[in-house]
Amino acid sequence: QDDELKYTLKRLVEGLGATREAARPGFSLALAQVLQAFEEIPMCSVLEQIKEKHNLEKVKKKLVRNAAFGNFFGVMALFQSGRLVKDRKALLGSIQLLQQLAHHQSHLRDLPRKTLTDIMSEVPETVFEEVLFDILQSDLASAFASPENLHLLLVGIQKFPSVLKPKNLKKLFGSPTVVSEENIPRLVELLQSAAKSEKKDKKLPVVVFDLLQVSLKEGAFELFWKEGVENGLLKEKSGPVSYMCYRLLGSALPLLSLDQLEMVLKGNVMQHYGEHVVTTQLPGRFKFAPEMEGYVDEFLNSCDDPERQLAVMIGFSTLTNQGYPVFSSSSRVVRHLQPVALQKYVDWLKDMFLRPDLDCCLDFSSNRQKQNQENVNTVQHKIGRLRKWVIHRLANIIESAVKKDESLVMDISRFCFFHAFFEAKKKTSQIHEANVLPSEPLDEQAHSVAENYFFGLLQTLNTLTVLGDTAKAAALREKHIHGVTADGKLWIFLLVKYANKLLSSEHVKAVKPFTEEQRDAWERTLESVKNLQKKENKSDNAKVVAFQQLLLLMAIHLFKNPSETMDVLSDLLNCTERAFSKEPKKKKTDNTEPGWVEVMVEILLSLLAQPSLLIRRISKSVFVRICPSLTKRSLQLILDVLDPYQEQNEESAVVVMEESQKKSAQDTDEEGSEDSSDEGDTEEENDSGDEEENEEVDDDFRSQLVNVLQAGNSLVRDESDEELDDEAMMALDKNISALFAEQQKRIQAKKDEKDRMRKEKILRRDFKIKVLDLVEAFLIKQSENPLVFDTIEPLLRVIEQCMSSDSDKQEVDFLQKTASIFKNSLCRTKQYCKRVDALQEDLHAFVERLVKKACKHTDSSVALYYFSASLYLLKVLKGNTSDKSSTPPTPLPEKESDTIPQASQLLSTGCLDMERVTAVYQQALTQFLTKRNSPLTSSMFQDLFSRFPV
């Protein structure tokens, strides 16, 4: 065994200097493992074996590199074995070897110095003092010679403070401290060198962070930061050095006291960082902002002191570019704030909105902004930008995952609502938001910005999980109920209640005052909601909540678009009264007025055309809740929107909404909307191809041009062939230019009309995609409703028309969504109508019609959908039992029923007329087998036979 061990050591030591670079670390690791496993092997003998095998003095010149690496990886193996720090003699020999290797910088660079530092950081203080201190004195004394030597000293100071005390440091390099005024210039040079050597790694050099810690220990942080960083490192306009300063700032946050944080966050490094963020917004440039946000996030997560958390949040929130903070208003770092810090931060934000304090901001302007700000009212411009950021920051706090209570959410919501739609006439303690008047009155733009962000906030409230630690709140969370408080009240209801209080107050006034008609609609809405709340615990609770939510949303929208909302709100109020009236239902004839469900569906369809994502989401949720009450007429209203053959004559609300969609493009509640206005690229390309046709001269224009030229005596000249005089020529030019200008207007008018039609088509298709969501919701929630059968042919017509039309992206999306709904929500659903006894004849005729259309179709992909629809109807008919002869099948014993399907289940045909259906599919199979170009495929019949075996 000893011979084998000697041979193993010999081979491993030889491999340390292998010519293959990738093999050396492997041999080093293997040697470390062997030394760790066999502690009887003397460390000194292995070290001597390494030095002898890879002797730097005897080796040939071309093999010096391999020998240097052999020695280095040998020491690494001894260190990694964990036994080196225990053997003082081997430790001393290893340190001396590393000091020799440090001279071979061309091969090993700074690896020996770094390993020396790593070994020293693992050594006990007694061993360092007795063994290493003397031998390392020369390295420690030359600490300012290189970043590696400085790092060695800094590690020693932190690890062995009782050995490297000020008295010993003065003996080493003449100064009792590392960070002093005389050492700063040299430290700056070393840090610059460290920054440039590690620029590819994109991380803070370790020596820089250690120097920061030593400066804090020596009480010289302010000197280090102001003289070393701000007046030293930042003076060099170098990317790597600047990024090192930013990283140093981020890394320093957890180590600093409150006073030190305030000094750093108002200093030149912060301003320099802000300028970097603004100037690197162009694509393709390196952006440091995400990395800095990571530093702030890490600090807030690890810090338990609310005051220091607040100082950092305010510090970054007051770094402004012409009033607008550089820090993202949607940053997620607020989720780590302590409740006390969060409340103080919200109060500070509100105060900055009402009384903007530009003096407390670290403000800067880019060079381009300085050139363009001559004609701008700078103070007003800055205040407007700051308020825009603050209101978004406040709204975003509700959306973030920070731990918050209901009072804070309501406080922010009221603040945003008040400043979006109201202003205080005078201070009053009755309304919290009017307790402090703005130092600078809000202009129209500020109200508009607050309005947009408020509706984004409203969308967040609608999807907000229930807050609080009470048992009731936990129960509501388990039911996945959103948009309500812990006591079950809708957030939007609380805001409407607050709005009513403001409307009744004499101390505030609305930005857009209500007319008498609008105020009357508001009062009716509140009364209707009050009546609905009395019915909440009854059987139709879902319908009650749906109407209540929609009424409240429309009431809030009265503040935004009163004229547009009035019509919808009026119809909705009438519809609500009819839906919940206690009068007995009268039998309707075709000429009677539509029922409340039809009116509600029409309202929901008009709301789906709105640009607001919140309105569309609530409309869909309301539709889901009224699905059980849907009638044939109301369903047909939805299906008519999808009908491709009515598209040319329809005047849907979507076209009317084009202008308002442009105006609301900046709404924050639009962020998640399915905007498809960019889907017309392919059609634009087609338009460009038609330009030549537009530019062709038509016959009318040609005849007009001839007449103009003849009138100027240009074509028919007399025999003398004299030229026209100047006056005649000028008159001719004027007539010709007028003619061409008129022709250009006609060409432009044609282009504008074509562009308008293209946009209308895009909007109409986008509207249809949204309406498909209603169809899908109906098919999922009401899969057992007989009205499901009415959706089959309209969906098939849509698929058929899309297959044969243009293939632009929006059309493809529409087709894919329709096909997905048809397959997954209709044909493959496990729940289906169980009450088809009265519809047997109609459904059998429907099956025949579908199969015949599948046989006649030219496109097999479309035929597949028709065939699938027929199989769905077969499943429905087979799964229903006729009232005339329905006897329940005799169940098998329990054990057998788990494994063997009952014979009665396989043989039962339900309401299915087997002879009639068999004849239909027999004809289809005959066509498939006899006609070469049949649209039917073998997979269709495989599906039929596998699902309905003989």
N, C-alpha and C positions, 0 to 999 in steps of 0.2 A: 504493500500500500504506500510506503514511503517513496518508493521509486516512481509510482504512478503520480503521486503528489508533486514530486520534484519535476517530472516531465510536464505535468500540467502547468506549473508555475513558469517553467522555461518557455513553453509555447505561448502562454498568455503574455509574458513580458516581451517576447519577440514581436507579437502582434500589435503591441502598443504603437510601434513606429511603422506600421504597414503602409505600403505605397498607396493603397486604396483608402481614400479619406473616410469613406462611410464605414469602414471596418474598424477604425481605431476606437470610437466610442463603445463598440460592441465588446472588444477585448478588454477595455477598461472596466466596463460594467461586470463582465464575467470574473475578472480578477478581484473586484470588490466583493462579489458574492462568495468567492472561495475564501478570502481572508476573513469574511464574517462568519462563515461556517466552520472553519478550522482555526480556532483561536490559538492553537499551539504553534502556528507558523509565526516566527519572529518578524515584526514589522521592519526592524533595522536591516535584517538580511535581505528582505524583498526590496527595500530601498536601495541597498548596495547593488543588488542584482540589476535593478533598473538603470542605475547610474553607469554601471560597467557595460551593460549591453548597448546603451545609447549614449556613449561618451562623446560629448560635443567637441572635445579637443582632438580625439583620434580619428573621428569619422571623416570620410571624404567630403570635399566641398559641396558636391552635388546632392549629398545625402544629409546635409545639415538640417534641412527643414523637417525631414522624417524623424531625425534624432531629437530635435527640439519638441516635436509633438509627442514622441515616445516618452520623454521625461515628464512633460506636462500631464498627459493622460495617466502616467504612473502615479503621480502625486494625487490626481483626482480619484484614482482607485483606492489609494490609502485613506483618503479623506471620507469617501463614500462608504467605506467599510464600517465607519463609526468607531474605530479603534485608535485613530491617529492622536486624538486629543488626550488619550490615556497614557500614551507612550511618549514621554518628554524628549527622549533622545531622537526618536524617529520624527517627532514634531519639529524639533530644531533643525534636523537635516532637511526636512521637506521645505521649511521656510527659506533656508539658505539656497536650496535648489531653485525655488520660485524666484528669488531675488536675482539669481544668475540668468534665469530664462527671461526676466523682464528686459534684458538688453537685446533680446532677439525680437524687436518690435516688428520688423519687416515680415516675420512669419507668424508670430503669435499675437501681434497687436497688444491689446490691453488685457488679454485673458489671464496672465499670471497675477497681475495686480488685483483683478476682480476675485480670483481664487484666494489670494492672500487675505482679502477683506472678508470673504465668506468664512475662512478658517478662523480668523480672529474673532468673528462674531459668535462662534461656537465654543471658544475656549473659556474656561473658568477664570475669574479675576486673579486668583493666586498663581495660576500657571502663566498668565500674561505678565504679571509683575515679576515673577522669578525667572522665567525662561525667555519670553519674547520681547519684553520692553527694551532690553539692552540691544538685542540684535536688530530691532526695528527702529532704533533711534534715528538713524540716517534717513529712513523713509519718512518718518514722522516730521523730522526737521525740514525736509524738502516738500512739505505739504502744498506750498503754493507753486510748485513746479509743474504739476499736471492735475487734471480733474481726478485721476485715479488715486494719486497720493493724498489729495485733499479728502477724498471719500474715506480713505483708510484712517485718517486722523479723526474725521467726524464720527465714524463708527466707534473708534476707541473712546472718544469723549463721552458718547452716550452709553457705551457698555461698561466702561471702567472709569467712572468719574473720580473715584478716590485716588487712582493712579495718575490720570492725566488731569490733575488739578491746575489752577491758574499758575501756581509757582513753578510746576514742571513745564507748563506750556511756555512760560517766559524763558526758561533755560533752552527749550528746543528752538524757538524761532523769534524770541525777543518780544513777545506780546502775551499778556496773560489771557486774552480772549481772541477768538477767531474773527469775530465781527467787530471791527474797530475802524475808525476813520482812515487810518493809514493803510489798512488791509483792503478796504472797499475796491479801489481801482483794480488790484490784482484779482480779487474775487470775481469782479465783473468779467474780466478777460477769461477766467477759467469757466465760468458759467456759459459764456458765449461759445466757447470751444465745445463744452458738453452738449449744448443745444444743437450745434451743427453736426456733431458726430452721431446723434441719435434721431435726426430728422426723419429718417425712413420709418422708424418704429412708431412714430406719432404717439409718444407717451412722455411723461415727465421724467427726465433723468434722475436717478436715485440720489446722486450727490446734491442736486438742487433741493430736493425735499429734506434731506438730512441737514443741509445748511440752514433751512428755514427752522427746523426743530431746535438746532443749536442756538440760533439767534434768539428764539423764544426763551430758551433755558438761561442764556446769558443776559436776558433783559434788554437786548439790543434790537428788537424786532422793528421798531419805528425807524431806526437808523438804516437797517438792512433794506426795509421796504422803500423808503423815500430816496435814499442815496444810491443803494445798490440796484434796485429794480426800476423805479420811476425815472431817476436822473441818470441811471447807468445803462441798464439793458435796453430800455425802451428808446433810447437815443439812436440806437443802431436800427435803421430801417430794413430789418431782415425778417423774412417770413418765419423761419424756424425759431428765432429768438422771441418774436412776438407771440407765437403759439405757446412757447415755453412759459412766458409770463402769464398768459391766460390760464394755462394748466396749473401754474403755481397759485394763482388766485383761487381757482376752484378747489385745489387740494388743501389750501390754507384754511378754508371756512370752518371745518370742525375744530381746529386748534386755537382759534382766536377768541378773545374775550369780546364783550359787547362794544367797548370803546374801540378796540382794534378793528372790529368788523365795520363800524361806522367810518373809521379812517380809510380803510381799504376800499369800501364801496363808493366813496366819494372821490377817489384818486384818479390819477392819469391812466392806470391800467384799465379801469372800468370804461373810461371815455374812449380809450384806444380800441377796446373790445367792441364798443357800440359802433364806432366808425367802421370796423371790420364787418360787422353784421350788415350794415346798410350798403356798403360798397360791394359785398359779395352776393347780392341777390340775383345777379345774372347767372344763367345756367352754365354749368361746366366749371364753376369756381369752387374751391374748397371752402366748405361752410363749417365754422367751428361752433355755431349756435347749438346744435344737438348735443355736442360733447359737454358744453357748459351747462346745459339743462340737466344732463346726467350728474354733474358735480353737485348742482343745487338739490336735485332730487335725493341724492345719497346723503347730503348734509341734513336735509329736513327729516329724512327717515331715521337717522341716527341720533338726532338732537332732541332732548327732552325739555329744553328750556324754551318756553313760549316767547320770551323777550328776544332771544337770539334768532329764533325762527322768524319773528316779525321783522327784526332788523334786516335780515337777508331778503325777505319778500319785498319790503319797502325799498331797499337799496336797488334791487333789480327793476322794480316798478317805476323808479324815478330816473332811470337812465333813458333819456328821451332824445329822439331825433325830431327837432322842431315841434316839441310838445307830445309826440307820439312815442310811447315807451317801446324800446327795442325788444324787450322780453315778450314772448308770445302771449296774447290775451287768452288763448285756449290751452295754455300749458297745464299739464296734469300734475305738476309738483305740489299743488295745493292739497292733494289728497293726504299728505303726511302731516298737515298742520294740526297742532293741538287745538281743542275746542276754544280755549281762551285766545290763542293766537289768531284763529280763524275769525272769531267775532271782532277782534281789534282790527284785523286787516280789512274786513268788510266795512267797519265804521270809518276807517281811513280812506277807503275807496269812495264811499259816499260823500265824505267831507271834501275830497279832491274834486269830485264832480260838481258840488255846489259852490265851493270856494277854491278854485284852482290856484295852487301855490307854485308858480313857475320858478320861484327863487330856490325852493328846496330840490328842484330837479337838476340833474347833471345833464344839461342840454348841449347839443352840438348840431352842426349843419354840415352837409357834404359840400364840396366845392361847387358842384352844379347848382345846389340849392341856394348857395350864397349869391350866385350870379343871377338867379331868377326871382329873388325875394324883394326886389326893388319896388314892384307894384303891388305887393301883398301887405295887408294889415297884419304885421307879424304876431302881435299879442293875441288878437282875435283868432288868427289862423291856428296858433299853438293851442289855445284853449279848446277850440273845436276838435282838434285832433286828439287831445288828451281825454276829453269827455267821451269821444267815440270809443277809445280803448277801454276806459273805465266801465262803461255800461256793458260792453261785451264781456269784460272780465267778471263783472257781477253776475251776469246771466249764465256764464260758463261755470261758475262755482256750484250752481244748482245741478248742472249736468255731471260734474266731476264726482269721483267716488269718495270724496272726503266725508267723514262722519259728521252729519249735520242734523239739527233738530227741526221740527216743523216751524217753530217761531222764526228761525233764521231764513228758511225758505220763503215764508210769507212776507217777512220784512223786505227781502230783496225783490220779490214779485211786486209788492205794493210800490216800492221805490221806482222800479222800471215803468210800471203802469202809470204812476202819477206824472212822471216827467215826460212820458210819451204823449199824454192826452190832456194834461191839466197844468195850470200854473197858479201860484198863490198870489192873491191880491195883497194880503198882509199876513204877518206872522200870527199863528194861532197854535195853542197847545192842544186843541181838540183833534187836530190831524197831525200825526207824527211827521209826515213828509213835508208839512207846511210850517214846521217849527223853526226851520232855518231857511232864510231866503237866499237865492243864488247871488253871489257877489257880482257876477256878470250874467245878465238875463239870457235865457236860452233862445237862440234864434230858430227859424223854421227848420233849418237843416238838422240842428241838434234834436228837435222833437221827432223829426223823421227817422233819424238814426235810432233813437230810443224806441220808436214804434216798431221798426224792423226787428230789433233785437228782442223786444218784448214778445213778439209772436213766435220767435224761435224759442224763447223761454216757455211760452205757453205749450208748445209742442213737447218740450222736456217734461213739464208738469203732467201732461196727459199720459206719459209713459213711465212716470216716476213710481218706483216701488214704495210700499207703505213704510214710513219712517217710525222709529220708536222701538222701545224694548218691552212694551206691554204685551200681555197675552193676546189681546184683541188684534194688535198690529201683526203679531206673529201668525195668527190664524188667517188674516187677510193675505199675508205673503204666501202662505202655503196654498191658498186658492189662486195664486198668480193674478191677483187683482191689482190694477195699476190706476194711477191718476186720482187717488183718494187719500184723505188723511186717516189717522188711526181710528177716528170715530166714524169713518165711512162717508164723510162729506167730500164731494168733488172739489178739487182745487179751483177749478174754473168757477164754481158756484161762489166760493169765498171771495174771488176777485170781482165777480159781478156785484156781490153784496157791498164790497168796498167801493166800487164805482158808483153805486146808488147813493152811498153816504156822501161821496164827493159832489154828486149832482145836486144833492139837497143842501149842501153847505154854502153859506154866503161868503165864506173867506177864500174860496177858490173859484176859478172859472175854467171852462173847457177851452182847449185850443181851437176846436171846431164846434161851436155851440149847436145844440140840437134845435131843430125846428119843432113847432107844436106837434106836427104829425109824427116826427121821429120820437119825441118824448112820450107821446101816447103809445107808440109801438113798444117802447122800452117798458112802460108801466104794464102793458098787457102781457109782455113776455115774463116779467117778474111774477105777475099774478098767476099765469099759466104754470110756471115752474113750481110755485107754492102749492097749487092744486095737485100737481103731479107728485110732489113729495109726500102728500097725504096717502097716496095709493101705492107707495114703494113696497110695502110688505105683502101685497096681494099676489095672486097667481101670475099675472102678467108683468112681473117686476122687470124683466129684461126689456120689454117694450117701453116701460115707464122711464127707465134709465136712459134708453136710446133717445127718446124724444127730449128728455131733460137736457142731455149733453148737447144735442144739436141746437136747441133753443138758446142755451147759454152761450154757445160759440157764436151764433149769429148776433146775439146781443152785444158781445164784445166787438164784433166786426162793425157794429154801427159806428164806433168811434173812428174806425179806419176808413171805410167807404160807405158813408150813410146812404147815399143815393142808390148805389148798386145793391146794398143789403136790404133795403126796405121792401122791395118786391118779394124777395125770397122769404123774409121774415113774416110778411103778411100772409103768404100762402101757407107757411109752416104753422102759424098760429091757428088759422082756420082748419088746417088738417088735424092739428092736435085736438081741437075741440070736437071734431067729428069722430076721431079715433077713440076718444074716451067718453063720448056721450052715452047716456043710458037709454036713449030712444031705441025701440026695436028696429031691427034691420028690415028695410022694405025691399021687396023683390024689384030688381032693376030690369028695365028694358034697355034696348040698344041706344035709346035716345036720352036716357037719364044722365045726370052729371056723374063724373067719375067718383069712385069711392076714395076713402082716405088713403088706401094703399097705393092707388094709381097716382094720386097727387104727391104722396111722399116719394115714390119712385122718380117722378119727374123732377122733384126738387133735388134728390140725390144725384140724378144725372147732370143737372145744371151745376151742382157743386163739384162734381168730378172734373169739370172743365176748368176749375179755378187753379191758379198757379200755386196756391198754398198747399204744401204737403200735409199740414195739420188738418185742414178742411177735408182733404181727400181721405185721410186715415179715419177720421171720425165718421165720415159718410159711409165708409165701408163697414165700420163696426156697427153703425146704426142699421145698415142693410141686413147684416147678419142677424140682428135681433128681431127684425120684422119679417124675416124669411118665412116663418110658419104662417103668417097672415097673407102671403103673396097670392094673388089671383091670376087667372089666365091672362086677363087684360094687362095687368101690371107687368107680368113677365114678358108679354109681347112688346111692351114699350122698350124694354132692354134689348130684346132680340132684334127689334127694328133698327137699332143703332148699328148692329153688326151686319145687317143685310147689305151685301155688296151691290145689289140691284137697285137699292133706294138711294145710293150714295150721291147720284147726280142731282136728285131733287131735294135732298135733305138740307135743312137750314139749322144745323145743330149749333148749340151754344159755343162749341169750340171755336168757330170762326169769329164769333163776336168777341171772344176772349183774347184775340190776338194782341190788341193794343194794351189791355191791362196786364197781359203777360210780360210785355216789354217793360212796363212801368215797375212791375214787381220783381224784376230780375235780380235785384239786390237783396230781396228778403232773405233773412237767415233761415226762415222755415222752408225755404225752397231748396236747401242744401241736398236733401235726400231725394228730391223729385226726379221722376223719370223723364228728364229733358231730352227730347229727341230732335231738337232743332238743328243738330249738327249731322243729321243723317242724310242730308240732301246732296252730299258731295258728288255722288255719281250723276245726279241729275244736272248739277252745275256743269259737269264736264260735257254732258249732252248739250246744254245750252250754248257752251262755247262753240260747239260744232255747228250750231245753227246760225251763228253770226253771219256767215257768208250769205246764207239765204236772205237774211234781213237786209244785207247790204246790196243785194241785187236790185237793179233799177226796174221798177214795175212799169207797165204801159202808160198808166195815168201820169206818172212823174215824167216819163219820156216826152209825152205829148205836151205837157205844161212847159217843159224846157224848150221844146221846139217853138212854141208860141212866143215865149219870152225873147228868144233869139231873133225870130222873124220880126217881132215888134221893134227890135233895135236895128233892123235892116242889116243883119249880120249874114244871113244865109242868101237872101236874094239881093244881090248888089247890081247896080247899073253897069253899063258897058265900060264906063271910064275907070271902074275898079278903084274908086277913090276910098281912102281910109276914113273911118268915123272920126268926127271931131271929139275933143276932150269931154264936152258936156254930154254928148250922146253915149260915149264910152262909160262915163261915171254912172249915168242913169241905168245902162245895161248891167254894169257890175252890181248896182244896188238891187236890181230886180232878181238877178241870178242868185246873189247871196241870200235874199229873202226866201227864194224858192228852196234852196238847199237847207236853210235853217228850218223851214216848215217840214221838209222831208225827214230831217234828223229828229225832230220832235215826234213825228209819227213812228219812226223806228224805235225811239226810246220808250214811247207809250206801249208799243207791242212788247218790248222787253219787260217793262214794269208789270204789265198784265200777266205775262208768263210767269214772272217771279212771284207775283201775288198768288196765282193759282198753285204754284209749287208749294208755297208756304202753307196755304190752306190745306193742301193734301197732306202735308206733314202733320199739321195740327189735328186734322181729322183722324188720321191713322193713330196718332198718339192718344187721342181720346178713346178710340176703339180698344186700344191695348188696356187702358184703365177700366173700361167697361167689362172687359173679359174677367177682371178680378171679381166683379159682382156675380157673373155667371159661375165662376169656379166656387165662390162662397156658397151659392145656392145649391150646386150639385153636391158639395161636401156636407152641408148642414141639413139638406132636405132630400137626401138620396132615396127616401121611401115615398116621396111625393109623386103622384101621377103626372104632375106638370113637367117632370124631368123629361118625359117623352117628347115634349114640345121643343126641347133644345137641340134634339139630334139633327134634324134637317138644317136649321140655321147654321150650326157649327160645320156641318158637311159642306154647305154652300161657301162658307168662308174659306175652308181648306181648298176646295176646288178652284175658287177664284184666285187665291194667292198662288197656287201652283202654276197658274197660267199667266200671271202678271209679272211686273218688273221684279228684278232680283236685288233691289237695293237693301241695305242692312236693316232698315226699319221694317220693310215688308217681310224679310226673312224672320225677324224677331216676332212679328205678329203671327206668322204662320207657325213657328215653333211653339209659341205659347198656346195657340188654339189647339194644335195637334196634341200637345202635352195634356191639356185639360180634357180633351176628348178621350184620350187613351186612359189616363190615370184616374181622373175624377168621375168618368162615366162608365166606360167599357169594363174596366178592371175593378170597379168598386165591389166590395163584398156585401154591402147593404143595397137593397133594391126594393121597388114597390111591391107590396104584398096584397094589394087590393085592385086587381085587374080583371075581376070576373065580368064587370060590365064593359070592359074594353077589349075583350077577347077578339072579336071580329076585326076591330080597328088595328089591333097589334098584328094579327095574322096578315092583313092586307099590307101593313107597313113592312113586314118582313119580306113579302113578295116584291114590294116596290124597291126596297133596298137591294135585294139580290139582283133584280133585273137591271137596276142602274149600274151595279158593279160589273155585270156582264157586258153592258153596252159601252162602258167607258173606255176611252183609248189609252188612258194612263193607268198602269197597274198600281202605282203608288197611291192614287186617289181611290181606285177600286178597292184597295185593301181597307180603307177607312169605312166605306160603305158595307163591306163584308163583315167587318168587326162589329159595326152597329147592329147588323142582323143577328149576329151571335149573341150580343148583349140582350136583344129582345127574346131570343130563344131561351136564354138563362132565366129571364123574368117569367116567361110563360111556363116553363118547366118547374120553376120554384113555387108557383101558385097552385092552389088546389081549387077545383070547381066547387061551388056551393051545392050543386045538385048531387054529386057523388063524391063526397069527401069522407073517407074513413081513415083514421090515423093508423099508420103502420104499426104492426106488433113489434115491440122492441126485443132485441136479443138479450140474453143474459149479459150482465155487466162486463165480465171478463172478455167475452167474445166481441162485444161492441167496440172495444178499444182498438182491435186489430183488423176486424173484417167488416167492410161496409155492408149495411143491410141490403138484402135483395130488393126490398120494396123501394129503397132509395134509388137504386140503379135503374129499376124498371118503371118507377113512377114517371108519368109524363105530365102531371099537373094539369094545367089548362091547355096544353099543347095539342093541336090537331095534327096527329102524326102523319096521316095520309097527305094532307094539304102541304105541310112543310117538307115532307120527303119528296114530293113531286117538284117543288121549287128547287131544292138543292140537287135533285137528280138531273134536271135540265141544265143547271149550272155546271155540273160535273161532266155531262155529255159535251157541252160547248168547250170546256177546258181540254177534253181528250180528243176532240175532233177538229177544232179550229187552231190553225198554226199561230195566229196573232191574237189569241185570247188574252184579255187583261188579267184573267185569274191566274193564280200561281198555286203550286203544289203545297206551299206552306199554309195557305188559307184552308185547304181541305184537311190537312194534317191537324190543324187547330180544331176544326169542326169535329173530326172523328175522335180526337183525344178528349175533348170536353163533353161530347155527346155520343158515347159509344152505342152501337146497335144493341 
